[in-house]
Amino acid sequence: MRSVCVFCGSREGERPAYRDAAARLAGELARRGATLVFGGGRVGLMGVLADTVLAAGGEAIGVMPRGLVEREIAHLRLTRLHVVGTMHERKQLMADLADAFVLLPGGFGSWDEFCEVVTWLQLGIHAKPCGILNVDDYYSPLLAQIERAVSEGFIGSVQAGSLIVDREPESLLARLAAR
């Protein structure tokens, strides 16, 4: 696993645990020599990830649509920043650059990006592992909804079971690497 795409908030959230988990995940990526691929922002959990990876001597590759760069939220000290035209191009390039995907706490954008790569996994567009870091049970309601979708016949149990869920960044990365 040479690179991991992390989807997360452009805000830090209300709990210090979210920031701590992002920093731990980033530190573990750097320790493993895995490149961080992410949305390219300098704010929120994205900024925590990039700053921590870079401070630990790791590599951070950002992918950001031009419109967001112009709003001055791009992280300008990255190993590499790809500026693309659209969000669709962003998602495709991040998927192309990554060997695995992780969802940290975040909002609509994070969920959208993660759900798309999970859908691509389900459709056979890629075979890369997808994991959820369930920090302080942030994603427990989503996981319950996934279980309901399985029981109601909208998601197959094999597809739901393909998601790797963990509460600890280190063990999540180990499980992703084992796939």
Order of alpha helices (4+ residues) and beta strands (2+ residues): beta-alpha-beta-alpha-beta-alpha-beta-alpha-beta-alpha-beta-alpha-alpha-beta-alpha
